Amino acid sequence: MTVSCIRVKHAPRQKDNEIMKLLFVLLCLALVACTAGPNSAANTPNAEYLVAGFWLGLWHGIIAVPTFIIGLFDSNVRVYEVHNIGNWYDLGFMLGIGAFAKGTHSSVKRVTK
């Protein structure tokens, strides 16, 4: 008794490609829907008549993770200062987060074989 196997090469179906395209478009729409809106408090002073600038944004970025953890338990603590000068604060914040991420990344030992 002999058993023979026949390999059949299936061509990709058109319907599968259309479903993948539709899923990709839906994923893109979902990501776009999650983008942040305008900050109506930008360039307006807070209760102490202060507006956060680049350096405060840098500091807030560096301490973002501990601030986030504290903010989970205290409703008065926020990660991001909404009373800021705009793009300069955002740049400082992103650089601060990057500095924190770079510090944690470089502290991990790499094992190579």
C-alpha positions in Angstrom: 0.0 0.0 0.0 1.5 3.3 -1.0 0.4 6.7 0.1 1.1 9.7 -2.2 0.8 13.3 -1.2 -0.1 15.9 -3.6 0.9 19.4 -2.9 -1.6 22.0 -4.0 -0.4 25.6 -4.1 -3.3 27.9 -3.3 -3.3 31.3 -4.8 -4.3 34.1 -2.4 -7.9 34.8 -2.6 -9.1 38.2 -3.6 -11.6 38.2 -0.7 -8.8 37.7 1.9 -6.9 40.6 0.5 -10.0 42.8 0.7 -10.6 41.8 4.3 -7.0 42.7 5.2 -7.3 46.1 3.5 -10.5 46.8 5.4 -9.0 45.8 8.7 -6.0 48.0 8.0 -8.2 51.0 7.2 -10.3 50.4 10.4 -7.1 50.2 12.4 -5.9 53.5 10.9 -9.2 55.2 11.6 -9.2 53.9 15.2 -5.7 55.3 15.8 -6.6 58.7 14.3 -9.7 58.8 16.5 -7.4 58.5 19.6 -5.3 61.6 18.8 -5.3 64.5 21.3 -7.4 67.5 20.7 -6.5 71.2 21.2 -5.4 72.4 24.6 -7.8 75.2 25.5 -5.7 76.1 28.6 -2.5 76.7 26.7 -0.9 80.1 27.2 -3.2 80.8 30.1 -1.8 81.1 33.7 -2.8 78.6 36.4 -4.1 79.6 39.9 -0.6 80.8 40.8 -0.4 82.9 37.6 2.3 80.7 36.1 2.6 79.2 32.7 4.9 76.1 32.3 7.7 76.4 29.8 10.4 74.2 28.3 12.3 73.6 31.5 9.3 72.6 33.5 8.2 70.4 30.6 11.6 68.7 30.7 11.2 68.1 34.4 7.6 66.8 34.1 8.9 64.4 31.4 11.7 63.1 33.6 9.3 62.5 36.5 6.3 61.3 34.4 6.4 57.6 35.5 6.4 58.3 39.3 3.9 61.1 38.8 1.6 58.7 36.9 1.8 56.1 39.7 1.0 58.8 42.4 -1.8 60.1 40.2 -3.5 56.7 40.2 -4.1 57.2 44.0 -4.4 61.0 44.2 -6.9 62.9 42.0 -5.0 66.2 42.5 -1.8 64.9 40.7 -1.6 65.0 36.9 1.2 64.0 34.6 0.9 66.8 32.2 0.6 70.5 32.9 -2.2 72.0 30.8 -1.3 75.6 31.5 1.8 75.6 29.3 3.3 77.7 26.5 2.5 75.1 23.9 5.1 73.5 21.6 8.1 74.4 23.8 6.6 72.7 26.8 5.7 69.7 24.6 9.3 69.4 23.4 10.7 69.5 26.9 8.2 66.9 28.0 9.1 64.5 25.2 12.8 65.0 25.8 12.3 64.3 29.5 10.4 61.1 28.8 13.1 60.2 26.3 15.8 60.8 28.9 14.0 58.6 31.3 13.5 55.8 28.7 17.1 56.0 27.6 18.3 55.7 31.2 16.2 52.6 31.9 17.2 51.1 28.5 20.9 51.6 29.1 20.7 50.1 32.7 19.6 46.7 31.3 22.4 44.2 30.9 22.7 42.5 27.5 23.6 38.9 27.4 25.2 37.6 24.2 26.2 34.1 23.3 
